[in-house]
């Protein structure tokens, strides 16, 4: 059975004033299946091509916190103790920082994990040229 899910694309915006970014991950929330998960796949060479002086360690650390917050629990700090829906809304709240998310979009799928993988493939991973 198809169920609705919300998703947002995780972006790295190395120079906020320039509004240039690369997509680095996806967050998917499906309340009907009690699902909240994020996958991060940072293409560091692409990021460095956009901003050679970016603090990669800081970017990695901030991106690593997103899946941790999705899982919840004490390891995710105070935010990890919020409800699953509250954690999703906290993660996708607008920010003017180096790590941002797109607007929240709606999809439908019988399997939110498959939807997450499909979004990674289409929105985050570089497209390879066709032969």
C-alpha positions, 0 to 999 in steps of 0.5 A, a space after each residue: 500500500 502506498 503511503 505519503 512521506 515527506 522529504 528534504 534534500 540536505 545541502 552544503 552551502 559553503 558561502 551562504 552569501 553566494 547561494 551556491 550549494 551541492 546536494 549531500 543527502 536526503 531526509 525522509 519521514 513517513 509517519 504511517 510507517 514510523 520511519 525517519 531516516 537520513 543518508 548522507 553522501 558528501 562528494 568532497 571533490 565537488 565541494 572543494 571545487 566549489 569552495 577550496 577553503 571549506 572546513 571539511 572536518 566541520 562539514 563532515 561533523 555537522 552532516 554526521 549529526 543528521 542521521 544520528 538525530 533521525 535515529 533519536 535517543 540520548 546519543 543525539 542530545 536534547 533534540 534526540 529526545 523529541 518525538 520523531 515528527 518533532 526531530 524531522 521538523 527541527 532538521 528541516 527548519 530554515 537556516 542560514 548556515 553552511 548545512 541547509 535543507 531544501 523545502 519539504 516535498 511530499 511523495 508516495 511509496 510503499 517502501 520509504 527506504 526505497 524512496 530514500 535510495 531513489 532520491 539519493 540516486 536522482 538528487 544527490 549522486 552525480 549523474 554519470 555520462 551515458 556512453 
